Amino acid sequence: MSRIGVLIVDDSVVIRRLVSDVLAADPDIEVLGTASNGKIALDKLDQLSPDVVTMDIEMPVMDGLQTLRELRKVRPRLPVVMFSTLTERGGTATLEALSLGASDYVTKPANVGSVPQAMESVRTQLIPKIKALCWRPTATATAPVARTAARTTARPASRVDVVAIGSSTGGPEALQKVLPQLPADFPVPVLVVQHMPPLFTRLLADRLNKQCAVEVAEATDGAVLRPGLVLIAPGERHLTVVRRRDEVCVRLTDDPPENFCRPAVDPLFRSVSDVYGGNVLAVVLTGMGQDGRRGAEAVRSRSGHVYAQDAATSVVWGMPGAVTEAGLADRVLPIGDVARDIIAGVGHGRSLSALRATVGVPA
C-alpha cells in the first residue's frame, strides 16, 4: 500500500518543522510539502495531490477558514485536519471549520518550547486521525455494508422514552444535520456524547442551540431530563443518568476514560439502558474507534433499539462500523435519513402527525 501523502499548512516555521518531523518518522506517511498560508496551499494542490491536509486557522494572506471554503470547491472530499489552539477564539473557529467541511481537528501543542513533549502531543493526536481519515474499505469489505445499509430488523418496535447519540470524528457536522430537524415539541429528551475537550463541548452546545428548534445545552450535574431538551456531555466528564423518584437526572462522573475517551459513549448507553430499560433509542454516528459498541450491546440486551450511520456518509466508519459489524444495528442509515428515522422511532405509540410531516416520515 502506498504511503499517505500530507500537505502541512501553517504560518509558523517551528510548527511546520515539528509536524513534518513527526509525520516523516512514520513509515506509512509521506510529507509531500508545506505552505505558510492558504493561498500557497491552494496553488500546491494540483502539483502535490495530497491525500490529507493539515491546516492552521490563523494565517496571513489567506487564513484557514477562507482556505477551507476555496478548497472545498475543488476538492470536496479531501480530508482536512484543522490545527487549532484550545482557546475560546480557537474553539469557535474550529467549530466553524467543521461546519464548513473540515474532517477533524487537533489542538496545537501548548508548549512548543519543550520539543519532545510537543512532538509527542502531535504524534498521539494527529497520526491516528490521518490514518483513520485516509482508510477506505476494500471492495470485499464494502459489499456486505451495502446490503446491511438497506436492512431493517423485524424486531417489534418499543416505546422510546430517551434518545442517546454518540459521535466522534465528523460528529459536529453530523449533529448539525440531525438535531436541527427535531421540532420544538419533540416529546423525549436527547443525550449526546461527542468526543471533544471541555471548552469545545460548550461552544458546540451554544452553536447547536442557535440552529435548533429544540433547546440544546451542555449537561450539568443534577440537571433534570425533559422532553425537547438536548444535553451534550461536557469535555472530560462522563454523562450518565439516575432516577430520583419521578425524575431522571444527569450524573456527571470523573470515572476513568473508556476507549481512551472521556466523555465516552459506552457509559451513556449503559446508563440509559439501566434507567429506561427497553425504551431507549441509541444512535451511533461517524467516529474513529469502537466507542459505543459495548454500550450498544447493553441497549440491545434490554430490548432497546440501535441505529448506525452508514459507511458512505461517515467521515470515519469506525464507531458505527463496529456496531454494524457486531450485528447490533437495527438500522444502518445515511446521515440524511437519521432524523427522519429517529422521529419515526419516537413516534411509535404516540400521536406525532405534526412531527412526521416535519421531515416527511410516512404515517
C-alpha positions in Angstrom: 0.0 0.0 0.0 1.3 3.4 -0.9 2.1 5.9 1.8 -0.3 8.6 2.8 0.7 12.0 1.3 0.3 15.0 3.6 0.4 18.7 2.9 1.2 20.8 6.0 -0.2 24.4 6.1 0.9 26.7 8.9 2.5 30.1 9.1 4.8 29.1 11.9 8.2 27.8 10.7 8.6 26.0 14.1 5.2 24.2 13.8 5.8 23.3 10.1 9.2 21.7 11.0 7.8 20.0 14.1 4.8 18.4 12.3 7.0 17.5 9.3 9.5 15.7 11.5 6.8 13.8 13.4 4.9 12.7 10.3 8.0 11.8 8.3 9.1 9.4 11.1 6.0 7.3 10.5 6.6 4.7 7.7 3.0 5.0 6.5 3.2 8.7 5.9 5.0 10.9 3.4 5.2 14.7 3.8 4.7 16.0 0.3 5.2 19.6 1.1 4.5 22.6 3.3 2.8 26.0 2.9 3.0 29.1 5.0 -0.6 30.3 4.1 -3.7 29.2 2.5 -3.1 30.8 -0.9 0.2 28.9 -1.3 -1.5 25.7 -0.2 -4.3 26.0 -2.8 -1.6 26.6 -5.5 0.1 23.4 -4.5 -2.9 21.1 -4.6 -2.7 20.1 -8.2 1.1 19.8 -8.0 1.2 17.6 -4.9 -2.2 15.8 -5.0 -2.1 15.2 -1.2 -4.2 12.5 0.5 -4.8 14.8 3.5 -4.1 18.4 4.5 -3.3 19.7 8.0 -4.2 23.4 8.3 -3.7 26.2 10.8 -6.6 28.5 11.3 -4.9 31.9 11.9 -2.6 32.7 9.0 -1.7 35.8 6.9 -2.8 36.4 3.3 -5.5 33.6 3.5 -6.5 32.1 6.8 -7.7 28.5 7.4 -11.4 29.2 7.1 -11.0 31.1 3.8 -8.8 28.4 2.5 -11.2 25.7 3.5 -14.1 27.4 1.7 -12.0 27.6 -1.5 -10.5 24.1 -1.1 -14.0 22.5 -0.8 -14.9 24.0 -4.2 -12.2 22.0 -5.9 -11.6 19.1 -3.5 -14.9 18.4 -1.8 -13.8 15.0 -0.3 -10.1 15.8 0.5 -9.6 15.1 4.3 -8.6 18.3 6.1 -7.4 18.3 9.8 -7.5 21.8 11.4 -4.7 22.7 13.8 -6.3 24.9 16.5 -5.4 26.4 19.8 -7.5 25.4 22.8 -9.0 28.9 23.4 -12.4 30.5 23.1 -11.4 32.0 19.8 -9.7 28.9 18.6 -12.7 26.7 19.6 -15.2 29.0 17.9 -13.1 29.0 14.7 -12.6 25.2 14.8 -16.4 24.6 15.0 -16.8 27.0 12.1 -14.2 25.0 10.2 -16.0 21.7 11.0 -19.3 23.2 9.7 -17.5 24.2 6.5 -16.4 20.6 5.9 -13.2 20.1 7.8 -12.8 16.4 8.7 -11.3 16.8 12.2 -9.1 18.9 14.3 -6.1 18.7 16.6 -5.2 21.1 19.3 -1.8 22.7 18.9 0.8 21.8 21.5 0.6 24.3 24.4 4.4 24.5 24.9 6.4 24.2 21.7 9.4 25.2 23.8 9.5 21.6 25.1 10.2 19.9 21.8 9.9 16.3 22.9 6.6 17.0 24.6 5.2 18.9 21.7 6.3 16.2 19.3 4.6 13.5 21.4 1.4 15.6 21.5 1.4 15.8 17.7 2.3 12.1 17.3 -0.5 10.8 19.6 -3.2 13.2 18.4 -2.5 13.7 14.6 -1.2 10.4 13.2 -4.1 8.2 14.2 -6.6 10.8 12.8 -4.6 11.0 9.5 -4.6 7.2 9.1 -8.3 6.9 10.0 -9.4 9.6 7.6 -7.4 8.0 4.7 -8.6 4.5 5.3 -11.0 3.2 2.7 -12.9 -0.1 2.8 -11.8 -2.6 0.2 -14.3 -3.9 -2.4 -14.7 -7.1 -0.4 -15.5 -5.1 2.8 -18.0 -2.8 1.2 -20.2 -5.4 -0.3 -21.7 -6.6 3.0 -22.0 -2.9 4.1 -24.1 -2.1 1.0 -26.5 -5.0 1.8 -26.6 -4.0 5.5 -27.4 -0.4 4.7 -30.8 -1.4 3.3 -31.6 -3.7 6.3 -34.2 -3.0 8.9 -34.6 -5.8 11.5 -38.0 -7.1 12.1 -37.9 -6.8 15.9 -41.1 -5.3 17.3 -40.8 -1.6 18.0 -40.9 -0.5 21.6 -41.9 2.9 23.1 -38.9 5.3 23.1 -38.5 7.5 26.2 -35.0 8.7 25.5 -32.7 9.1 22.6 -28.9 8.7 23.2 -26.4 9.7 20.5 -22.7 9.0 20.3 -20.3 10.6 17.8 -16.6 11.5 17.3 -14.7 12.3 14.1 -17.1 14.2 11.8 -19.6 14.3 14.6 -20.2 18.1 14.8 -21.2 18.2 11.2 -23.3 15.1 11.5 -25.1 16.5 14.6 -25.8 19.7 12.6 -27.6 17.6 10.1 -29.7 15.7 12.6 -30.6 17.9 15.6 -32.0 20.9 13.7 -34.6 18.6 12.1 -36.1 17.8 15.5 -39.2 20.0 16.2 -39.6 22.2 19.3 -42.2 19.8 20.7 -40.0 16.7 20.4 -41.5 14.5 23.1 -38.4 12.9 24.7 -35.0 14.1 26.0 -31.9 13.6 23.9 -28.4 12.9 25.3 -25.3 13.4 23.3 -21.7 12.3 23.7 -19.3 13.9 21.2 -15.6 13.3 21.8 -14.3 16.9 22.4 -12.3 18.7 25.1 -14.2 20.9 27.7 -14.3 24.3 26.0 -15.3 22.8 22.7 -18.3 21.0 24.1 -19.8 24.2 25.5 -19.2 26.0 22.2 -20.7 23.2 20.3 -23.8 23.2 22.5 -24.2 27.0 22.1 -23.8 26.8 18.4 -26.4 24.0 18.0 -28.8 25.8 20.3 -28.9 28.7 17.8 -29.6 26.3 14.9 -32.2 24.1 16.5 -35.9 24.3 17.5 -35.2 22.1 20.5 -33.2 23.5 23.4 -29.5 22.4 23.3 -27.2 22.9 26.3 -24.0 21.4 27.8 -25.1 19.0 30.6 -24.7 19.9 34.2 -24.7 17.6 37.2 -28.2 17.1 38.5 -30.0 18.6 35.5 -33.4 17.1 35.1 -34.2 15.5 31.7 -37.3 16.7 30.0 -38.9 16.4 26.6 -37.3 18.6 23.8 -34.1 19.1 25.8 -30.8 18.1 24.2 -27.9 17.8 26.6 -24.3 17.4 25.4 -21.7 15.8 27.7 -19.1 18.2 28.8 -15.5 17.5 27.9 -13.6 15.3 30.4 -16.8 14.2 32.2 -18.8 11.0 31.5 -22.5 11.6 31.0 -24.8 9.2 32.8 -28.3 9.3 34.3 -30.0 8.3 37.5 -33.6 8.0 38.5 -34.7 10.1 41.5 -38.4 9.5 42.4 -40.4 10.7 39.4 -37.4 12.4 37.6 -34.4 11.3 35.7 -31.4 13.4 36.3 -27.9 13.9 34.9 -25.0 12.4 36.8 -21.6 13.5 35.6 -18.6 11.4 36.6 -14.8 11.6 36.6 -14.6 7.8 36.2 -11.6 6.6 34.2 -11.6 7.1 30.4 -13.2 4.3 28.3 -11.9 3.5 24.8 -9.3 6.2 25.6 -12.2 8.8 25.8 -13.9 10.9 28.5 -16.7 11.5 27.8 -17.3 8.1 26.2 -20.4 6.7 24.6 -20.4 3.4 26.3 -21.1 4.7 29.8 -24.0 6.8 28.5 -25.6 3.8 26.6 -25.2 1.5 29.6 -26.7 4.1 31.9 -29.8 4.9 29.9 -30.4 1.2 29.4 -30.2 0.7 33.1 -32.7 3.5 33.8 -35.0 3.2 30.9 -34.8 -0.5 30.1 -36.0 -1.3 26.6 -37.4 2.2 26.0 -34.1 3.5 24.6 -33.1 4.5 21.1 -29.3 4.6 20.8 -27.8 6.2 17.7 -24.1 5.8 16.7 -22.8 8.4 14.2 -19.5 8.9 12.4 -16.3 8.4 14.5 -13.0 6.8 14.9 -12.6 3.7 17.1 -15.1 1.4 18.7 -16.7 3.5 21.4 -20.4 2.7 21.6 -20.2 -1.0 20.6 -20.3 -2.3 24.2 -22.9 0.2 25.1 -25.0 -0.9 22.1 -24.8 -4.4 23.4 -26.3 -3.2 26.7 -29.1 -1.4 24.9 -29.9 -4.4 22.8 -29.8 -6.7 25.9 -32.6 -4.7 27.4 -34.6 -4.8 24.1 -33.8 -1.2 23.2 -33.0 -0.2 19.6 -29.8 0.9 17.9 -29.3 2.9 14.7 -25.9 3.4 13.0 -24.8 5.8 10.3 -23.7 4.2 7.1 -20.2 4.0 5.7 -20.9 6.2 2.6 -21.8 9.3 4.7 -19.5 8.8 7.6 -16.2 10.7 7.8 -14.8 7.7 9.6 -16.8 4.5 9.8 -15.1 3.2 12.9 -17.8 3.6 15.6 -20.9 2.9 13.5 -19.0 0.2 11.6 -18.1 -1.6 14.9 -21.7 -1.6 15.9 -22.9 -2.7 12.5 -20.3 -5.5 12.1 -21.2 -6.8 15.5 -24.8 -7.3 14.4 -26.1 -4.7 16.9 -27.6 -2.1 14.5 -31.4 -2.3 13.8 -30.9 0.2 11.0 -27.9 1.5 9.1 -28.8 4.9 7.6 -27.3 7.7 5.5 -27.0 10.8 7.7 -29.8 12.5 5.7 -32.3 9.9 7.0 -31.2 9.7 10.6 -33.5 12.5 11.9 -36.5 11.1 10.0 -36.0 7.6 11.5 -35.4 8.9 15.0 -38.7 10.8 14.8 -40.4 7.6 13.4 -39.0 5.6 16.3 -40.1 8.1 18.9 -43.5 8.3 17.2 -44.3 4.6 17.8 -47.1 4.5 20.3 -47.6 8.3 20.2 -49.7 10.7 18.1 -47.0 12.5 16.1 -48.6 13.5 12.9 -47.1 17.0 13.1 -43.7 15.7 13.8 -43.9 13.2 11.0 -44.9 15.9 8.5 -41.8 17.9 9.6 -39.4 15.5 7.9 -41.6 13.6 5.6 -42.0 10.4 7.8 -44.7 8.2 6.4 -47.8 8.0 8.7 
